[in-house]
């Protein structure tokens, strides 16, 4: 009987479930609305019912060994989701306990960026690496940190909130309630805010000028920059300045071999990596210069969120065998 795990990515709108083997192949996958039930208990029952349905569809030759979950505000240590801002259920939600009760299989949860880092380690470009960081660049900015081959989760399971280091004192308002957080500058949302401010602050010609803020997307800015639009390119330069200087601080603390970028904004490639690399190198402590690679995730074209969650439970199962 083939051994498999379930990898789950819980988002504010949708939850994706995949059945994954040892090699990192997603054998079958489906999506359910995260708000499919009014209660958290109801959501977990729908979620575990979908896992059972997928296994039944695959046939009886597969055995579920465990369930891994990537979630906003997922605490590895607590096995719970804790006051996730983009989920309607608040408080400490005992996700792993309820999944195990419904499936009979062990379960583990962490935040989505940590899951992405484990996915990179087991199935992506970080295979064989001991020290690296994955930066997720979507609506916000997250980070998963691997040191000496182990994921860093911290005292209570929330380590890796690089998006909420202060990039500018009293800077842009962040959704977390603070001001000046890195993710308000270096993320898809941050790039939009930068481009729109540049449109307002000068009369430079740009194909972005007649687009309202609500309709402006990071993809539009990327396409404009690729076409040579000076304002769009300036927005990427500024984003690279902010991100690169903060990465220089991160390198001084962690000394990683590689920093991987994952998510929608990472699709900009060298438009983002080049100014980020230049500014990181300029502000690096000299002993680190020329040693840290910046590159796009090896899982960028795959469902890294599901693979990362699957990698999380595969690693947990290894610990149980020791």
C-alpha positions as CSV (number, residue, x, y, z in Angstrom):
1,X,0.0,0.0,0.0
2,X,1.4,3.4,-1.0
3,X,2.1,5.8,1.8
4,X,0.8,9.4,1.3
5,X,0.2,12.6,3.3
6,X,-2.3,15.4,2.9
7,X,-0.9,18.9,2.3
8,X,-3.3,21.7,3.1
9,X,-3.0,25.4,2.3
10,X,-5.6,27.5,4.2
11,X,-6.2,30.9,2.7
12,X,-8.7,33.7,3.5
13,X,-10.9,32.7,0.6
14,X,-10.0,29.2,-0.4
15,X,-8.4,26.1,1.1
16,X,-6.4,23.8,-1.2
17,X,-6.0,20.1,-0.3
18,X,-3.5,17.8,-2.0
19,X,-2.5,14.2,-1.5
20,X,1.3,14.0,-1.8
21,X,3.8,11.1,-1.9
22,X,7.3,10.7,-0.7
23,X,8.8,12.1,-3.9
24,X,6.8,15.4,-3.7
25,X,4.2,14.5,-6.4
26,X,0.7,15.9,-5.9
27,X,-1.3,12.8,-6.8
28,X,-4.7,14.5,-6.6
29,X,-5.9,18.0,-5.5
30,X,-9.1,19.9,-4.8
31,X,-10.2,23.2,-3.4
32,X,-13.0,24.1,-0.9
33,X,-14.2,27.6,0.2
34,X,-12.6,28.5,3.5
35,X,-15.9,30.0,4.6
36,X,-17.8,26.8,3.7
37,X,-19.2,26.6,7.2
38,X,-20.2,29.2,9.8
39,X,-18.2,27.5,12.6
40,X,-14.6,26.3,12.8
41,X,-15.7,22.8,13.8
42,X,-17.8,22.7,10.7
43,X,-14.9,23.8,8.5
44,X,-12.7,21.1,9.9
45,X,-15.3,18.4,9.3
46,X,-15.7,19.6,5.7
47,X,-11.9,19.7,5.3
48,X,-11.3,16.2,6.6
49,X,-14.3,14.9,4.7
50,X,-12.7,16.2,1.5
51,X,-9.4,14.4,2.4
52,X,-11.4,11.2,2.8
53,X,-13.2,11.8,-0.5
54,X,-9.9,12.3,-2.4
55,X,-8.4,9.1,-0.9
56,X,-11.6,7.2,-1.9
57,X,-11.3,8.6,-5.4
58,X,-7.7,7.4,-5.6
59,X,-8.7,3.9,-4.5
60,X,-7.9,1.8,-1.5
61,X,-4.2,1.3,-2.3
62,X,-3.1,4.5,-0.5
63,X,-2.6,4.9,3.2
64,X,-2.8,8.4,4.9
65,X,0.1,8.8,7.3
66,X,-0.5,12.4,8.4
67,X,-1.8,15.8,7.6
68,X,0.3,19.0,7.2
69,X,-1.2,22.5,7.2
70,X,0.1,25.9,6.2
71,X,-2.1,28.6,7.5
72,X,-2.0,32.3,8.4
73,X,-1.0,32.7,12.0
74,X,-0.4,28.9,12.3
75,X,1.5,28.0,15.4
76,X,3.7,24.9,15.2
77,X,4.1,24.7,18.9
78,X,0.4,25.1,19.8
79,X,-0.9,23.1,16.9
80,X,-3.4,25.9,16.4
81,X,-4.3,28.9,14.4
82,X,-4.1,32.0,16.6
83,X,-6.2,35.1,15.7
84,X,-5.5,35.0,12.0
85,X,-6.6,38.5,10.7
86,X,-8.0,37.2,7.4
87,X,-10.0,34.3,8.9
88,X,-13.5,34.8,10.3
89,X,-12.9,32.5,13.3
90,X,-10.9,34.2,16.1
91,X,-9.1,33.0,19.2
92,X,-6.9,29.9,19.5
93,X,-8.3,27.3,17.1
94,X,-7.1,23.8,17.9
95,X,-6.7,22.7,14.3
96,X,-4.4,19.8,14.7
97,X,-6.3,18.2,17.5
98,X,-9.6,18.3,15.5
99,X,-8.0,17.0,12.3
100,X,-6.5,14.1,14.2
101,X,-9.8,13.3,15.8
102,X,-11.5,13.2,12.4
103,X,-8.8,11.4,10.4
104,X,-7.0,9.3,13.0
105,X,-3.7,10.6,11.6
106,X,-1.1,12.9,13.2
107,X,-1.3,16.6,12.1
108,X,0.9,19.6,12.3
109,X,0.5,23.3,11.3
110,X,2.8,26.2,10.7
111,X,2.5,29.5,8.9
112,X,2.5,29.5,5.1
113,X,6.0,30.9,4.7
114,X,7.5,28.2,7.0
115,X,5.7,25.6,4.9
116,X,7.2,27.1,1.7
117,X,10.7,26.9,3.3
118,X,10.2,23.2,4.1
119,X,8.9,22.6,0.6
120,X,12.0,24.2,-0.9
121,X,14.2,22.1,1.4
122,X,12.6,18.7,0.5
123,X,11.3,19.2,-3.0
124,X,12.8,22.5,-4.4
125,X,16.1,24.2,-5.2
126,X,17.3,24.1,-1.5
127,X,17.8,20.3,-1.5
128,X,21.1,19.6,0.3
129,X,21.3,23.2,1.8
130,X,21.6,23.7,5.5
131,X,21.1,27.5,5.8
132,X,18.7,29.5,3.6
133,X,15.7,31.8,3.8
134,X,12.5,31.8,1.7
135,X,10.8,35.2,1.3
136,X,7.2,35.0,0.2
137,X,6.1,38.1,-1.8
138,X,2.3,38.2,-2.2
139,X,-0.2,40.5,-0.7
140,X,2.2,40.7,2.2
141,X,5.7,39.5,2.9
142,X,6.5,36.3,4.9
143,X,9.7,34.4,5.6
144,X,10.7,30.9,6.4
145,X,14.1,30.4,7.9
146,X,16.2,27.2,7.9
147,X,19.3,27.1,10.0
148,X,21.6,24.0,10.2
149,X,18.9,22.1,8.2
150,X,16.1,22.8,10.6
151,X,13.2,25.2,10.4
152,X,13.3,28.0,12.9
153,X,9.9,28.3,14.6
154,X,10.9,30.3,17.7
155,X,9.7,30.2,21.4
156,X,6.0,30.0,20.7
157,X,6.0,29.0,17.0
158,X,5.7,32.4,15.3
159,X,9.3,33.0,14.2
160,X,9.9,34.4,10.7
161,X,7.7,37.5,10.6
162,X,10.3,39.4,8.5
163,X,7.5,41.3,6.8
164,X,6.9,43.1,10.1
165,X,10.4,44.4,10.8
166,X,10.4,48.2,10.6
167,X,11.5,49.4,7.2
168,X,10.7,53.1,8.0
169,X,10.0,54.7,11.3
170,X,6.4,56.1,11.3
171,X,6.1,54.9,7.7
172,X,3.2,53.4,5.8
173,X,0.2,52.0,7.8
174,X,0.3,48.2,7.9
175,X,-2.7,45.9,8.3
176,X,-1.1,44.6,11.5
177,X,-1.6,48.0,13.2
178,X,2.0,49.1,13.1
179,X,3.5,51.7,10.8
180,X,6.5,51.3,8.5
181,X,6.5,47.5,8.3
182,X,8.6,46.0,5.5
183,X,5.7,44.4,3.8
184,X,4.0,47.8,3.2
185,X,7.0,48.5,0.8
186,X,8.2,45.1,-0.4
187,X,5.2,43.1,-1.5
188,X,2.7,43.2,-4.3
189,X,0.6,45.6,-2.2
190,X,3.7,47.6,-1.4
191,X,4.8,47.9,-5.0
192,X,1.3,49.2,-5.9
193,X,1.5,51.8,-3.1
194,X,4.9,52.9,-4.3
195,X,3.9,53.2,-8.0
196,X,0.7,55.2,-7.1
197,X,2.7,57.6,-4.9
198,X,5.2,58.2,-7.7
199,X,2.3,58.9,-10.1
200,X,0.9,61.5,-7.6
201,X,4.3,63.0,-6.9
202,X,5.6,63.8,-10.4
203,X,4.4,64.4,-14.0
204,X,6.6,61.7,-15.5
205,X,4.9,60.0,-18.5
206,X,3.7,56.5,-17.7
207,X,1.3,54.0,-19.1
208,X,0.1,53.5,-15.5
209,X,-1.0,57.1,-15.1
210,X,-4.6,56.7,-16.0
211,X,-5.2,53.5,-14.0
212,X,-7.0,53.9,-10.7
213,X,-5.5,52.5,-7.5
214,X,-8.2,49.9,-7.1
215,X,-7.5,48.6,-10.6
216,X,-3.7,48.9,-10.5
217,X,-2.0,45.5,-9.9
218,X,1.6,44.4,-9.4
219,X,1.4,42.5,-12.6
220,X,0.5,45.7,-14.5
221,X,3.5,47.4,-13.0
222,X,5.7,44.5,-13.9
223,X,4.5,44.4,-17.5
224,X,5.0,48.2,-17.8
225,X,8.5,47.9,-16.4
226,X,9.3,45.2,-18.9
227,X,8.2,47.5,-21.6
228,X,10.6,50.2,-20.4
229,X,8.1,52.4,-18.5
230,X,10.4,54.7,-16.4
231,X,7.9,55.1,-13.6
232,X,7.3,51.4,-13.3
233,X,11.1,50.8,-13.3
234,X,11.6,53.4,-10.6
235,X,9.0,51.7,-8.5
236,X,11.0,48.5,-8.7
237,X,14.2,50.4,-7.9
238,X,12.7,51.8,-4.8
239,X,11.3,48.4,-3.7
240,X,14.7,46.9,-4.2
241,X,16.3,49.6,-2.1
242,X,14.0,49.0,0.8
243,X,14.1,45.2,0.5
244,X,17.8,45.0,-0.1
245,X,18.8,47.0,2.9
246,X,16.6,44.9,5.2
247,X,18.0,41.7,3.7
248,X,21.5,43.0,4.5
249,X,20.4,43.1,8.2
250,X,19.0,39.6,7.9
251,X,22.2,38.2,6.4
252,X,24.2,39.7,9.2
253,X,22.1,37.7,11.7
254,X,21.6,34.4,9.8
255,X,24.5,34.1,7.3
256,X,22.4,32.1,4.8
257,X,23.7,30.5,1.7
258,X,20.8,31.5,-0.5
259,X,17.7,33.7,-0.2
260,X,14.8,32.3,-2.3
261,X,11.9,34.5,-3.5
262,X,8.4,32.9,-4.0
263,X,5.0,34.3,-4.8
264,X,3.4,36.6,-7.4
265,X,5.9,39.4,-7.2
266,X,8.8,37.0,-7.6
267,X,7.6,36.5,-11.2
268,X,9.1,39.9,-11.9
269,X,12.5,38.1,-11.8
270,X,15.5,40.4,-12.3
271,X,13.3,43.5,-12.3
272,X,13.1,42.9,-8.6
273,X,16.2,40.8,-7.9
274,X,18.7,43.2,-9.6
275,X,18.0,46.3,-7.5
276,X,17.5,44.1,-4.4
277,X,20.9,42.4,-4.9
278,X,22.7,45.7,-5.6
279,X,21.4,47.4,-2.4
280,X,21.9,44.3,-0.3
281,X,25.5,44.1,-1.4
282,X,26.1,47.8,-0.7
283,X,24.8,47.6,2.9
284,X,26.2,44.2,3.8
285,X,28.8,43.7,6.5
286,X,31.9,43.3,4.3
287,X,32.6,39.7,5.3
288,X,29.4,38.6,3.7
289,X,29.7,40.4,0.3
290,X,29.6,38.3,-2.8
291,X,28.6,35.2,-0.9
292,X,24.8,35.2,-0.6
293,X,22.8,34.1,-3.7
294,X,19.3,35.6,-4.5
295,X,17.1,33.5,-6.7
296,X,13.5,32.6,-7.5
297,X,12.1,29.5,-5.8
298,X,12.5,26.2,-7.4
299,X,8.8,25.6,-6.7
300,X,7.6,28.8,-8.3
301,X,5.8,26.8,-11.1
302,X,4.3,24.2,-8.7
303,X,1.7,24.3,-5.9
304,X,4.4,25.2,-3.3
305,X,1.9,25.9,-0.6
306,X,0.5,22.3,-0.7
307,X,4.0,20.8,-1.2
308,X,5.3,22.8,1.7
309,X,2.5,21.6,4.0
310,X,3.2,18.1,2.9
311,X,6.9,18.5,3.5
312,X,6.0,19.7,7.0
313,X,4.2,16.5,8.0
314,X,6.8,14.3,6.2
315,X,9.5,15.9,8.4
316,X,7.3,15.4,11.5
317,X,6.8,11.7,10.7
318,X,10.6,11.3,10.5
319,X,11.0,12.8,14.0
320,X,8.4,10.3,15.3
321,X,10.4,7.4,14.0
322,X,13.6,8.6,15.8
